[in-house]
């Protein structure tokens, strides 16, 4: 009975919106398209069907409707456009990296080393995961590459050591470790200008739109009070929220030490895998930054996804993994269909004009309130409207110019402060949903975090991060200006 109920609710949501009057100033096609998008989100939250199926059905309905593209051929191309997005393949590549970590044995070795060093207390593992991301963040401008390609394959091995597997035993420790890793990368993505590619893109938009520029050090200092606070507390907060069953396990550290002794020195495949991971990190750090990139194959810029394809090819050539392993990686292909559909559907909201209408409708009456409250309201809009996006870059491109333009027209609003608050939110907002940022679908599809819990945790941490922007960063920026 519950399955039937869950299946009908998304349809009811969509039909209710379709039959509702079209809001003033919005085209009918945009409102009808939003109805389909809302139905898809309802289906994802309620888990009425496998997430990939929900997204694919919603995408098909949207393409058939002609609300985005009237021409059937153009509509088909629009529906398939997400399958060529580099971020989608970067996520799939990160899953394939995890195969290499698993098959070579190096993932287990690194996990055992972490457990031996910090595994006596569960919360210690949380801090180890966060610090690993923090160390990589300043020089890795793709959080998908950093968290998805480097951190995730390692931390996914840690719960297994404690007998925590996806499913019924996930709550022993796996849910905590995985959520901490995901929540941590949202913080590090905002702490450093170079920790997230959309940070740089957003800054370029701010400079072009309202003439605001922020240096690397200025960015870091502006976010530092909240960054330090979150670095100190995120593992503890995740510990309270996730409530791992294993609180402490002194004997597991001794066991890990014995296991490391028993598995002996690194094997040939471990060495190859380690070398290829270091190559990937080197290329992500240097090749993803045109200002410091090294010429490779005649080019001075290497897309992070191209790095993944290069390393996967080398993994296949070196026989660390087999092509059959890639085909059999069910979770990768589930995420592929799910995230591709959501990426396209979310971009469609902007294509049909819904996002611009929503932003302008929200902001048009802000001139009557105080500058401080207007700033908070605009940042609120910018942060929480991300539920309608699966790409932080597209969010920044679509909404940031509108918010900054509105803010610059309100007497008394400090546009520099408004711009910095919006830019800092780009990394933090990645925590709110299973499609909010590149690494999200990996942790969502890991099996360690129940899908409804992911939405719940995302809202809780999103509220926390947003409150930090308003309560900590806003007055701090006013003080140091």
SELUMMI-49381 format. One line per field, with one value per residue (C-alpha): residue number from 1; residue in one letter; x, y, z. Coordinates in pm, 1 decimal. Layout:
REM SELUMMI-49381
seq: (NUM_...)
type: (A_...)
px: (X_...)
py: (Y_...)
pz: (Z_...)
REM end
This chain:
REM SELUMMI-49381
seq: (1_2_3_4_5_6_7_8_9_10_11_12_13_14_15_16_17_18_19_20_21_22_23_24_25_26_27_28_29_30_31_32_33_34_35_36_37_38_39_40_41_42_43_44_45_46_47_48_49_50_51_52_53_54_55_56_57_58_59_60_61_62_63_64_65_66_67_68_69_70_71_72_73_74_75_76_77_78_79_80_81_82_83_84_85_86_87_88_89_90_91_92_93_94_95_96_97_98_99_100_101_102_103_104_105_106_107_108_109_110_111_112_113_114_115_116_117_118_119_120_121_122_123_124_125_126_127_128_129_130_131_132_133_134_135_136_137_138_139_140_141_142_143_144_145_146_147_148_149_150_151_152_153_154_155_156_157_158_159_160_161_162_163_164_165_166_167_168_169_170_171_172_173_174_175_176_177_178_179_180_181_182_183_184_185_186_187_188_189_190_191_192_193_194_195_196_197_198_199_200_201_202_203_204_205_206_207_208_209_210_211_212_213_214_215_216_217_218_219_220_221_222_223_224_225_226_227_228_229_230_231_232_233_234_235_236_237_238_239_240_241_242_243_244_245_246_247_248_249_250_251_252_253_254_255_256_257_258_259_260_261_262_263_264_265_266_267_268_269_270_271_272_273_274_275_276_277_278_279_280_281_282_283_284_285_286_287_288_289_290_291_292_293_294_295_296_297_298_299_300_301_302_303_304_305_306_307_308_309_310_311_312_313_314_315_316_317_318_319_320_321_322_323_324_325_326_327_328_329_330_331_332_333_334_335_336_337_338_339_340_341_342_343_344_345_346_347_348_349_350_351_352_353_354_355_356_357_358_359_360_361_362_363_364_365_366_367_368_369_370_371_372_373_374_375_376_377_378_379_380_381_382_383_384_385_386_387_388_389_390_391_392_393_394_395_396_397_398_399_400_401_402_403_404_405_406_407_408_409_410_411_412_413_414_415_416_417_418_419_420_421_422_423_424_425_426_427_428_429_430_431_432_433_434_435_436_437_438_439_440_441_442_443_444_445_446_447_448_449_450_451_452_453_454_455_456_457_458_459_460_461_462_463_464_465_466_467_468_469_470_471_472_473_474_475_476_477_478_479_480_481)
type: (X_X_X_X_X_X_X_X_X_X_X_X_X_X_X_X_X_X_X_X_X_X_X_X_X_X_X_X_X_X_X_X_X_X_X_X_X_X_X_X_X_X_X_X_X_X_X_X_X_X_X_X_X_X_X_X_X_X_X_X_X_X_X_X_X_X_X_X_X_X_X_X_X_X_X_X_X_X_X_X_X_X_X_X_X_X_X_X_X_X_X_X_X_X_X_X_X_X_X_X_X_X_X_X_X_X_X_X_X_X_X_X_X_X_X_X_X_X_X_X_X_X_X_X_X_X_X_X_X_X_X_X_X_X_X_X_X_X_X_X_X_X_X_X_X_X_X_X_X_X_X_X_X_X_X_X_X_X_X_X_X_X_X_X_X_X_X_X_X_X_X_X_X_X_X_X_X_X_X_X_X_X_X_X_X_X_X_X_X_X_X_X_X_X_X_X_X_X_X_X_X_X_X_X_X_X_X_X_X_X_X_X_X_X_X_X_X_X_X_X_X_X_X_X_X_X_X_X_X_X_X_X_X_X_X_X_X_X_X_X_X_X_X_X_X_X_X_X_X_X_X_X_X_X_X_X_X_X_X_X_X_X_X_X_X_X_X_X_X_X_X_X_X_X_X_X_X_X_X_X_X_X_X_X_X_X_X_X_X_X_X_X_X_X_X_X_X_X_X_X_X_X_X_X_X_X_X_X_X_X_X_X_X_X_X_X_X_X_X_X_X_X_X_X_X_X_X_X_X_X_X_X_X_X_X_X_X_X_X_X_X_X_X_X_X_X_X_X_X_X_X_X_X_X_X_X_X_X_X_X_X_X_X_X_X_X_X_X_X_X_X_X_X_X_X_X_X_X_X_X_X_X_X_X_X_X_X_X_X_X_X_X_X_X_X_X_X_X_X_X_X_X_X_X_X_X_X_X_X_X_X_X_X_X_X_X_X_X_X_X_X_X_X_X_X_X_X_X_X_X_X_X_X_X_X_X_X_X_X_X_X_X_X_X_X_X_X_X_X_X_X_X_X_X_X_X_X_X_X_X_X_X_X_X_X_X_X_X_X_X_X_X_X_X_X_X_X_X_X_X_X)
px: (0.0_282.6_447.5_127.3_89.8_447.5_398.9_86.3_199.6_452.8_187.8_-60.7_195.5_258.2_-110.0_-197.8_60.4_-38.1_-399.9_-309.7_-330.7_-9.2_157.6_164.3_464.9_549.5_489.6_256.6_525.5_763.6_499.1_404.8_770.3_814.0_522.0_712.9_1030.4_843.2_690.4_1037.6_1172.4_873.5_947.5_1310.4_1225.5_962.1_1168.5_858.5_1084.1_1459.7_1608.9_1740.9_1394.0_1229.8_1473.8_1450.3_1068.2_1058.7_1310.9_1108.4_785.7_958.5_1107.3_779.8_585.2_771.5_791.4_1168.2_1198.8_905.3_1095.6_1096.5_1454.6_1579.9_1381.7_1552.9_1895.2_1807.9_1701.1_2026.7_2251.7_2324.5_2483.0_2774.2_2830.5_3186.4_3075.9_2863.4_3158.2_3382.4_3143.8_3136.8_3516.2_3536.4_3336.0_3582.2_3871.5_3702.8_3717.0_4091.9_4131.6_3927.3_4077.7_4438.7_4403.1_4548.0_4213.7_4204.0_4567.9_4509.4_4191.2_4381.9_4649.1_4384.7_4212.1_4541.0_4621.1_4277.3_4035.6_4012.8_3741.2_3481.2_3487.0_3863.3_3796.7_3564.6_3841.9_4087.2_3851.0_3794.3_4166.1_4243.7_4001.0_4133.9_4491.6_4391.8_4142.4_4359.6_4512.3_4224.9_3967.3_3723.2_3548.6_3428.5_3788.3_3896.7_3613.5_3473.9_3796.2_4034.4_3851.0_3548.6_3739.9_3943.9_3670.0_3438.6_3683.2_3681.5_3330.5_3394.7_3675.7_3417.0_3169.8_2955.5_2823.6_2565.2_2219.6_2119.7_2465.1_2537.8_2445.5_2724.8_2978.2_2942.3_2670.8_2877.1_3202.0_3040.5_2826.3_3123.3_3326.4_3047.3_2969.3_3340.9_3398.0_3125.0_3321.2_3661.9_3506.0_3410.4_3724.8_3958.1_3899.2_4081.1_3895.7_3594.5_3588.1_3254.6_3421.9_3644.1_3357.7_3134.2_3404.8_3442.1_3065.3_3076.2_3361.8_3183.1_2840.1_2917.2_3294.8_3367.2_3699.7_3835.9_4198.9_4287.9_4398.5_4099.3_3867.4_4039.6_4036.0_3672.3_3556.1_3815.3_3607.9_3326.0_3571.8_3760.9_3435.5_3301.5_3630.9_3627.4_3263.2_3142.9_3268.6_3109.0_2780.9_2775.0_2838.2_2529.2_2310.5_2418.1_2441.5_2689.6_2637.8_3012.5_3129.4_3475.6_3668.8_4016.4_4077.1_4013.2_4329.9_4537.4_4362.2_4435.3_4803.9_4810.2_4626.6_4882.5_5157.4_4980.4_4919.0_5288.7_5452.2_5266.9_5184.9_5254.2_4892.2_4895.5_5208.0_5059.3_4732.0_4915.0_5125.9_4819.3_4634.5_4933.7_4937.8_4568.8_4619.3_4917.4_4718.0_4413.8_4629.9_4843.5_4645.0_4316.4_4469.6_4566.3_4798.9_5026.3_4942.9_5224.6_5211.0_5077.6_5018.9_5060.0_4796.6_4839.4_4504.0_4365.8_4000.7_3953.8_3733.4_4002.0_4240.7_3995.2_3972.3_4352.1_4389.9_4109.8_4281.1_4607.4_4426.1_4292.4_4627.2_4806.0_4537.3_4469.2_4104.0_3923.4_3657.0_3413.9_3462.3_3346.3_3040.1_2949.2_2970.5_2595.1_2610.0_2806.9_2548.6_2256.4_2411.6_2486.8_2119.4_1997.3_2237.9_2224.5_1845.9_1851.6_2127.9_1922.9_1593.9_1747.2_1908.5_1567.2_1430.2_1670.4_1608.9_1234.7_1286.0_1151.5_1465.3_1489.5_1118.8_1150.6_1459.5_1309.3_974.1_1146.1_1373.1_1151.7_1008.7_1329.9_1385.6_1143.4_1347.0_1679.1_2003.0_2114.9_1784.1_1782.7_2129.8_2018.6_1707.1_1909.0_2161.3_1870.1_1729.9_2068.6_2141.0_1810.2_1716.3_1993.9_1734.4_1646.8_1999.1_2229.9_2525.7_2682.4_2838.6_2504.1_2350.0_2614.2_2574.0_2193.5_2122.5_2430.5_2395.9_2029.2_2097.9_2392.9_2206.4_1909.0_2138.6_2330.8_2003.8_1902.5_2033.0_2274.1_2348.8_2722.9_2761.8_3111.0_2973.0_2670.5_2893.9_3127.8_2838.6_2693.9_3033.1_3103.4_2768.4_2863.2_3056.6_2829.3_2507.8_2644.2_2538.6_2164.0_2056.6_2167.7_2229.7_2351.6_2719.0_2943.6_3032.6_2674.7_2547.2_2840.5_2767.2_2394.0_2442.3_2691.9_2424.6_2556.0_2314.5_1944.9_1794.9_1544.3_1821.3_2031.4_1759.3_1711.8_2082.5_2121.1_1850.7_1992.9_2350.1_2227.5_2046.6_2357.8_2589.9_2351.0_2314.2_2693.8_2704.6_2450.9_2557.9_2936.8_3055.9_2821.4_2926.1_3289.4_3300.1_3146.3_3413.3_3717.4_3603.2)
py: (0.0_240.7_179.3_272.9_586.5_695.0_640.0_854.0_1152.7_1286.8_1260.9_1444.3_1718.7_1766.2_1768.3_2011.9_2260.5_2207.7_2293.3_2592.4_2943.1_3061.3_3323.4_3679.1_3762.0_3398.7_3222.2_2921.3_2689.2_2785.1_2713.9_2380.3_2285.5_2366.4_2132.8_1842.8_1938.3_1955.2_1611.3_1468.3_1615.0_1471.7_1131.3_1152.0_1252.9_980.3_719.2_620.1_445.9_402.2_751.8_693.2_591.1_897.2_1131.6_957.8_959.7_1327.7_1413.8_1226.1_1404.8_1743.5_1676.4_1546.6_1844.9_2096.3_2344.2_2386.6_2323.7_2318.8_2141.5_1762.2_1718.5_2007.2_1873.3_1537.1_1700.3_1896.3_1578.6_1405.1_1704.2_1602.9_1275.8_1471.3_1690.8_1658.4_1664.6_1353.2_1159.8_1291.9_1137.4_805.0_818.0_864.4_542.7_367.4_502.4_337.5_3.8_48.6_130.2_-176.4_-428.5_-323.9_-330.9_14.4_152.3_-101.7_-31.4_344.9_283.8_57.2_323.9_581.6_340.9_255.5_622.9_761.5_471.8_435.9_702.8_721.0_1100.2_1084.4_925.0_1214.1_1464.0_1255.5_1263.0_1638.7_1716.5_1507.0_1717.8_2038.0_1960.6_1898.0_2183.6_2492.0_2338.0_2123.7_2345.5_2057.4_1928.7_1633.1_1540.4_1609.4_1454.1_1216.4_1102.1_1102.0_1108.6_891.4_584.2_583.6_650.6_395.9_131.3_244.6_129.7_-223.4_-261.0_-210.0_-452.0_-166.3_-224.9_-40.9_-133.4_-259.8_-218.2_124.7_298.1_128.4_380.2_407.1_673.6_895.7_862.8_921.0_1215.9_1380.2_1350.1_1509.3_1786.9_1865.5_1924.9_2190.3_2380.7_2350.3_2450.6_2787.2_2841.7_2878.9_3068.9_2790.6_2499.7_2517.7_2617.0_2806.4_3033.6_3175.8_3187.2_3361.9_3614.2_3692.8_3750.3_3981.0_4181.1_4217.9_4291.5_4534.6_4582.7_4374.6_4191.5_3973.1_3863.1_3509.3_3628.2_3859.0_3568.3_3346.1_3606.4_3690.7_3332.2_3231.5_3278.9_3058.5_2821.6_2758.0_2715.9_2458.9_2271.1_2237.2_2131.8_1953.2_1605.7_1657.9_1780.5_1488.7_1259.1_1398.5_1390.0_1049.9_879.1_603.9_283.8_238.1_522.0_395.2_83.7_74.8_-282.7_-202.2_9.8_-283.1_-514.2_-272.0_-273.3_-654.8_-652.8_-415.3_-649.2_-951.8_-801.5_-721.0_-475.2_-303.5_-521.1_-433.3_-324.8_-111.3_68.3_126.1_250.3_483.6_622.6_684.0_855.4_1083.5_1152.1_1241.4_1474.2_1638.4_1697.7_1819.0_2069.3_2189.9_2101.5_2241.1_2584.5_2756.0_2995.2_2714.9_2432.6_2230.7_2153.5_1802.6_1663.8_2014.2_2174.1_2404.5_2316.3_1976.9_1942.3_1744.5_1494.9_1436.9_1357.1_1090.8_938.6_929.1_753.5_506.1_417.3_359.9_147.4_-70.6_-91.1_-186.4_-448.2_-299.4_-313.4_-486.9_-339.6_-595.3_-430.7_-99.4_-252.3_-431.8_-118.3_-83.4_215.9_420.7_371.5_433.2_766.3_832.7_813.7_990.6_1284.2_1326.8_1358.0_1599.6_1808.2_1857.7_1912.1_2170.1_2358.0_2363.6_2578.3_2847.5_2786.8_2848.3_3164.2_3029.2_3108.9_3467.7_3525.0_3381.5_3588.2_3912.6_3849.0_3789.5_4091.4_4363.6_4486.2_4488.6_4861.5_4932.0_4748.5_4824.7_4765.7_4492.9_4307.8_4350.7_4196.1_3900.8_3850.5_3851.8_3602.4_3389.2_3383.6_3307.5_3021.4_2838.0_2873.3_2619.2_2346.8_2418.5_2360.4_2061.6_2274.6_2542.4_2703.6_2737.3_2866.3_3138.2_3228.5_3248.6_3400.5_3594.8_3876.0_3923.7_3933.3_4170.7_4398.7_4420.1_4477.6_4755.1_4940.5_4940.6_5248.5_5162.7_4803.2_4727.7_4549.2_4420.6_4246.6_4115.3_3974.2_3803.3_3646.9_3508.5_3381.6_3211.1_3038.3_2860.5_2587.3_2566.9_2526.4_2202.7_2019.9_2075.5_1805.1_1483.4_1676.1_2012.0_1960.4_1715.8_1473.4_1461.7_1179.8_958.7_982.9_964.0_645.8_485.6_297.7_422.5_716.4_643.1_859.1_1030.0_1089.7_1255.5_1514.2_1559.9_1593.4_1828.0_2060.1_2055.4_2130.5_2378.0_2573.1_2559.2_2677.3_2952.2_3071.6_3087.5_3317.1_3554.4_3543.8_3509.7_3617.7_3912.9_4110.1_4000.4_4147.2_4470.1_4488.2_4431.0_4660.5)
pz: (0.0_87.7_-250.4_-433.3_-219.4_-288.8_-660.0_-683.7_-475.2_-732.1_-1005.4_-781.5_-712.8_-1084.2_-1178.1_-899.3_-1024.1_-1387.7_-1307.7_-1089.3_-1236.3_-1399.2_-1174.4_-1302.3_-1517.1_-1591.3_-1920.1_-1912.4_-2053.1_-1770.8_-1504.4_-1660.9_-1685.0_-1315.5_-1239.9_-1397.2_-1212.0_-879.7_-946.7_-1009.5_-685.5_-496.9_-649.6_-541.8_-186.6_-146.1_-335.1_-530.4_-785.3_-835.3_-861.2_-1212.9_-1330.9_-1172.4_-1343.5_-1681.2_-1682.1_-1584.4_-1854.7_-2116.1_-2020.2_-2028.3_-2373.4_-2518.4_-2387.7_-2602.7_-2314.6_-2352.9_-2726.6_-2968.5_-3244.9_-3171.2_-3291.0_-3079.8_-2784.4_-2821.8_-2837.7_-2524.4_-2342.9_-2433.5_-2366.9_-2009.2_-2120.5_-2267.3_-1961.3_-1834.1_-1469.4_-1521.2_-1661.1_-1386.2_-1133.1_-1320.0_-1336.3_-960.8_-915.6_-1146.6_-940.3_-642.8_-830.4_-864.9_-497.3_-409.1_-652.0_-601.2_-224.1_-168.8_-54.0_225.6_312.9_342.3_540.4_779.6_823.0_911.8_1148.5_1316.9_1368.4_1461.6_1482.0_1857.1_1858.5_1583.4_1583.0_1524.3_1186.4_1104.9_1168.8_965.2_666.3_698.5_729.3_421.2_217.3_374.5_271.0_-92.0_-122.9_-193.7_-506.4_-637.4_-812.1_-868.1_-558.2_-765.4_-838.4_-481.6_-282.1_-542.0_-704.6_-407.0_-72.3_-153.1_-278.0_42.4_298.1_136.8_259.8_623.3_727.7_600.1_851.2_1125.7_967.7_839.1_486.9_273.2_394.6_739.8_898.1_745.5_1070.2_1264.1_1135.9_757.5_754.9_983.0_789.2_450.6_557.4_730.2_409.7_206.7_455.8_489.0_118.5_117.7_382.7_216.5_-117.0_34.5_241.5_-56.3_-380.4_-568.4_-404.6_-636.9_-1002.8_-972.0_-712.9_-985.0_-1236.0_-983.1_-901.6_-1271.8_-1292.5_-988.0_-1136.6_-1468.5_-1318.7_-1033.5_-1043.4_-732.9_-716.8_-434.0_-400.3_-286.5_57.7_95.4_11.4_269.2_547.8_483.8_532.1_793.5_1115.7_986.2_818.9_1142.6_1334.2_1087.6_1060.0_1437.6_1464.8_1148.1_1254.8_1596.7_1448.0_1205.4_1501.2_1677.9_1365.7_1228.3_1570.7_1479.1_1675.4_1723.4_1949.0_2030.5_1945.8_2103.0_1992.2_1626.5_1608.1_1734.3_1489.4_1203.1_1296.0_1283.1_949.2_801.4_913.1_767.3_421.7_390.2_151.3_-131.2_-430.0_-792.4_-846.9_-533.9_-651.2_-996.5_-848.0_-609.9_-894.8_-1110.7_-825.1_-770.6_-1146.2_-1135.7_-838.8_-1009.7_-1327.9_-1134.9_-948.8_-1241.0_-1552.4_-1419.8_-1366.3_-1692.2_-1509.0_-1385.1_-1626.4_-1777.9_-2151.5_-2202.2_-2552.0_-2688.4_-2462.4_-2162.4_-2004.2_-1903.1_-1812.4_-1486.5_-1670.7_-1932.3_-1646.0_-1530.0_-1879.7_-1905.1_-1570.3_-1645.4_-1973.4_-1785.9_-1526.3_-1807.8_-1985.7_-1664.0_-1585.3_-1243.3_-1347.3_-1632.2_-1858.4_-1717.1_-1376.8_-1521.3_-1686.0_-1362.7_-1145.0_-1097.5_-863.1_-1117.9_-1390.2_-1155.2_-1062.3_-1429.6_-1529.5_-1217.5_-1225.5_-1604.3_-1590.8_-1297.7_-1453.1_-1769.2_-1586.9_-1353.5_-1642.6_-1808.7_-1526.4_-1634.9_-2006.5_-1974.8_-1766.2_-1436.0_-1233.9_-1357.8_-1286.3_-934.6_-852.6_-982.7_-812.3_-481.2_-505.3_-655.2_-322.9_-120.4_-157.2_127.2_394.4_564.4_370.6_611.8_585.6_207.2_193.5_406.5_193.8_-128.6_9.6_131.1_-221.0_-373.7_-133.1_-120.1_-485.2_-542.6_-483.8_-847.4_-978.4_-1017.7_-1123.5_-905.2_-1211.3_-1390.2_-1066.6_-1043.2_-1409.7_-1391.8_-1051.0_-935.7_-1194.0_-1099.4_-724.2_-758.3_-997.6_-760.2_-461.2_-633.6_-690.2_-321.7_-134.5_146.1_40.8_44.6_-287.3_-197.0_111.5_-78.2_-350.6_-102.6_90.0_-232.4_-349.3_-15.5_-35.9_-361.2_-182.0_122.2_-78.8_-226.0_90.7_56.8_-188.9_-361.8_-683.8_-551.8_-637.1_-822.7_-539.5_-404.7_-631.4_-527.7_-156.4_-227.6_-427.1_-188.6_3.7_337.8_371.2_335.4_65.1_293.1_547.2_277.2_217.1_592.6_669.9_374.6_505.0_858.1_750.6_488.3_760.4_977.2_700.9_594.4_953.7_974.3_670.6_823.6_1188.4_1153.6_808.5_752.8_1064.9_1019.8_667.4_796.0_1065.6_841.6_559.5)
REM end
